Amino acid sequence: MNKTLKILIAAVLALFIGLNLFLLYKEDNKIKRTSYVQTWKKAKKEDLARTLPSKGVVVPSEQQFVQHDPEKGSFNKFLVKEGEEVKTGTPLYSFIPENSDELAARLEAEKTAVQGAIDSTETHIQSLTSYQSSIESNTPAASDTVEAETNKDDLKAFEIEKEIYQLEADQSRLESKLSSIDTQLSSLGTSESEVTVESEIDGTVQKIRQDLKNPLITVSSSAASVEGILSENHRKAVKEGMKVKVSAQKGKGKSSGELADVSSTPEMEPHVKKKSQYTYTASIENQKPFTLIGSHVEVQIITKEVKDAIIVPKDSIFKEKKKHYVYVLGRDGLVHKTKVEAGAASGGKREVKSGLKAGDAVVLKPEEVVENKGPFFTPLHAGKVRMSEFIDMFEDKKWLIPFLTGIKEG
């Protein structure tokens, strides 16, 4: 092949390539470039939760620290052992009163105070219950204009329900204390020379001080909770009542729960050169996997939850000029750039508030699309294709358009 022929062939190739590039990138050209979309996924309707990870430890939900007052009398004997399970009303120890009449007067005064606290708590519960009923009865019919007000009422109702629950727990403890006082008064009214002190909770005797120093006996409740620590930044994002998910670090134990208490003061003395940390306590609904006090757990605090949201992979959403878009694979064989309103994100997923519906096929990697409203093709995974999908494809005559276009371009 002589030199002139080589130059001629090179010129023809250059002209061919240049002409194709010109046609492809010419603004008003009508040739559509085909996108090879390797990965795509259908938008789904599901719940989305934004979570905050934390580590915790299993602790007793409640503890009773039994104190002995020497002014009431002389210690006699322990009636339980460490590790022993007790019920409310189980005798824990006994003492010999120095002056029965004086002790009876003191116990009567304690009884009056406790009974007053019970009555006050009952009145507060009734008042809150009445207020809660008024909120529920005044809830308007659902509509866009009243949605914000309804959400505020729901929040109020939740806070009231939480406060009622706490007051009922307080009332139960006060009633147990009242029962214990009555038992002591009954002992004084008989010929018995000793008075017994009872447990006010169901649980296990965790510690007994043989040296008779207070607290004389520590009883830990049978129910368990989780205690953990939050950083200063994380403390700002959480509040009491938020739902949590608890899982054992070793084993398969899992449970739901909620934040029962979040400290508003740092665990240690505040210092300008040290980061503050805050403690929290979370309840556990499924107690069975978390009976071992002191075992460590993983906690996910749900800071935001969206029900029945349209969810897509987070990376499928891209941003242009402060607006969010996704590429949707249309049934017409074309890729459509679709504007969406993006919402909450969590764990590689993101909520789409508007612009998509469940079942829309979304391109996972937007960079694979070379032209909006251009044709596309995807890899065929023969093993995953069902006969029903073939039937649907051939019933829809629109498949002929891209197919014949492909023959024409070929």
LUMNU-478099 format. One record per residue (C-alpha): residue in one letter; z, y, x. Coordinates in steps of 0.2 Angstrom, whole numbers, plus 2048, in hexadecimal, padded with zeros to 3 digits. Layout:
# LUMNU-478099
AZYX...
# end
This chain:
# LUMNU-478099
M800800800N7FA810808K804820809T7FB8297FBL7FE81C7EFK81181B7F3I81282E7F0L80882D7E0I81481F7D9A8248297DEA81D8387D5V81A82E7C5L82B8277C6A8338387C9L82983F7BAF82E8317AFI8408337B3G8408467B2L8378457A1N84483979AL8538447A0F84B853799L84884B788L85A844788Y86385478CK857861783E86186A776D855867768N84F85576DK85084875EI853839769K864832766R86E82B775T87681A771S889818775Y89080877BV8A1807773Q8AB7F977CT8BB7FB772W8C0801761K8CD7FF754K8D0801742A8DC80F73CK8EB806733K8F880C727E90A80872ED91A810731L91C81A741A92C81D74AR930829759T93E821763L94A826770P94F81877CS961816781K96D809788G97D804780V98C7F8780V9947EE771V9A57F576DP9B17F275ES9AD7FD74FE9BF80174DQ9D07FF757Q9E2800751F9EE80575FV9FF800759QA0D80C75FHA1F80775FDA2B81675CPA3C812764EA4581E758KA4181274AGA4A803753SA4A7F7761FA3B7EC764NA3E7DA75FKA2F7CE762FA1C7CD762LA157C3753VA037C175AK9FB7BC76BE9EC7C4774G9DB7BD76DE9E37B975CE9D97BD74DV9E27C7740K9DF7CE72FT9E57DE726G9F87DB723T9FA7CE731PA0C7D1739LA0A7D774BYA1B7DA751SA2D7DD74BFA3B7E974FIA4E7EB74BPA517FB742EA5F806749NA6380E739SA5B807729DA5F81671EEA5782272ALA4881772DAA4581571AAA45828718RA3882A726LA2D81C71FEA2E82470EAA29835715EA1A82C71EKA1582370ETA15834704AA0A83B712V9FE82C712Q9FD82C6FFG9F983E6FFA9EB83B70BI9E482D700D9E48386F1S9DC8466FAT9CE83A700E9CB8336EFT9C98446E8H9BD8496F5I9B38396F2Q9B283D6E0S9AC84E6E3L99E8496EFT99983B6E3S9978476D5Y98D8536E0Q9828456E6S97E8416D4S9798536D0I96D8536DEE9658436D9S9638486C6N95C8596CBT94E8526D6P93D8596D0A92E84E6CDA92484B6DDS9178596E2D9118626F1T91A8726ECV92B86A6EAE92985E6F9A933868705E94186B6F8T9428586F4N943854707K952860708D95A8586F9D958847701L96084D711K96F854707A9718446FEF97083A70EE97D845716I989843707E987830706K98B82F718E99B83A716I9A082F707Y99E820711Q9A982771FL9B682D712E9B781C70AA9BA81471BD9C882171EQ9CF81D70DS9CF80A711R9D980D721L9E6818719E9E980B70BS9EC7FE719K9F8809721LA0180C710SA027F970ESA0A7F871FIA1780571BDA1B7FC70BTA1E7EC714QA2A7F4720LA337FC711SA347EB709SA3C7E4718LA497F2718GA4D7EE706TA527DC70ASA607D4715EA537D1723SA597D9733EA477DC73AVA387E6734TA267E0737VA177EB73BEA067E5735S9F47E773AE9EA7F4730I9D97EC734D9D07DB736G9CD7D7748T9D37CF758V9E37D3762Q9DB7DB772K9EA7DF77CI9FD7DE77BRA087E8786QA167DC78CDA1E7EB795LA217F3783KA17803788NA0C80B77APA00806774LA0A7F6771I9FC7ED769T9E97F0768V9DF7E875AS9CC7E975BS9C27E774BS9B77D8747A9A87E4744A99F7EA753S9967FA757V98B801766E99180E771G98581777DI982827787L975835784S96E842791E96F85478CN95D855787H95E84577DR96E84B774K96485A76DA95784E765V96484375CK97084574DE97C83A743G97382F736M96482B740K95E819740V95F80E74FK9587FD755V9647F3760S95E7E476AA9687D9776Q9647DB789K9667C878AG9627BD77BK9587C176BG9657CA761K95E7D9758S9657E474AS9627F5741G96F802740E972815740L97B82274AA98D823743D993830750V98B83B75DS997845768S995858769T99F859779P99B85278AE9A384178FM9A984979FE9B085B7A3P9A18677A3H99B86D7B4V98D8787B9K98786C7C7K98885D7BCK97D8577AES98685479DQ986844794Y98B840782T99183177AY98B829769T99181B75EA984811754S988805746I9807F3746E97A7EB736N9787D973CQ9887D6745K9857C3749P97C7C675AF9887D3760T9997CB75FL99C7CC772I9A57DC775G99F7E4786S98D7DC785H97F7E8789V9717ED77DE9617F777CV96180576FQ95280D767I95781D75EI94B822751T949835752K93A836746E933829739V92382B72FK92081E721D90E81771DA90682272AI8F382072FI8F581A741V8E881A74FP8EA817762K8F082776AD8E2827777S8D582776AI8D9839765F8D1846770K8D385976FE8C686776FK8CA87976DK8DB876767K8D5869759H8D6857759Y8C884A756V8C4838756Y8B482E757V8B1823748L8A4815747G89B818737R89380A72CD88381472FG88280E741L88781F747V896826750H89E835747K8A9842750T8B7844743K8C4852742V8D684C73FE8E785373DA8F284A74AG904847747A91383E74FA91083275ES91A823764G91681476FG904817772K90181A75FR8FE82B756E8FF830744V8EF83873CK8F584372DS8E3846727G8D184272BL8D282F72CK8D5821720A8DC810723G8CD804729D8C3812732A8BD80B742V8C2817750V8BB817762L8CA81376EK8C281C77DP8B982C778E8B082E788E8A581F784V89C829776V88D83277EE88883B76EN88F84075DK88583874EG87C82D75AP87A81A759F88680E761F8887FC765T8977F2769P89A7E1772L8987D2767H8A67C6768A89E7B775FG8AE7AD75EK8B67BB754V8A87BD747R8AB7B5736M89D7AF72AS8A37BC71DE89F7CA729F88E7C472CI88B7C4719D8927D5717M8877DB725F8777D471DE87C7DA70CD87C7EC712K86A7F1715K86F7FF720W8707F372FL85D7F372FI85C805735P864804746F85D7F2748L84B7F8745T84E80874FG8547FD75EI8437F375DK83980375CE84380A76BG8417FA774
# end
